[in-house]
Amino acid sequence: MIPDAEARREIEEFKKMTLKEKARFLGEAMKFCLSHGLISPAERQQMATDPEFSRQMAFKAMARRQLWRKAHSEAELPLSEEEKQMIARMEGWPKK
């Protein structure tokens, strides 16, 4: 799988970070995934008891956050002028 431009940019930025910045970045990814339900209860339980698994999950969280953002990006984009006009025309149609 070839990462998209935003994912590549995020990976390049991550490589340039200090250890403290990397820890903060991964922590933010974990918080995001936890708040959006992207980490299962079984994974949460294993993270609580297995430090190595927790470390691996931090990197998985970074990837999951990227995928979530990519999947939901279209819903967050503003409508184009053409789309607004089409919606306005459709709203004027006679109702049956």
Steps between C-alpha positions, in 0.01 A plus 500: 500500500638841402418767758333816377678836506365600842610171658846529343531857633398388849755215491778737388412745778501213750851397394630852574346520850686468828414207727284726717311629196452145369359389836257794501398435139436130561311585819275734301439222246406263783259754653341555160452127444362445848254788465382380158467132599783385273657280769305192604435406865726194457783723376447736793520211742819365344654849499443522875705186565754486217741798457632369166147472363431856621800627307384319186148637544634856507632455146181321392304793644694738276400293195139461615470876553629561146251251356211646701585851383525385141166315519323795659665785311231524232227550759694791650568682173282803421259470210609643167290773337378247242390259776316781682315593179405138434362463854303825460346370175411168662334672795271684258368180338131430550436258782280196427 
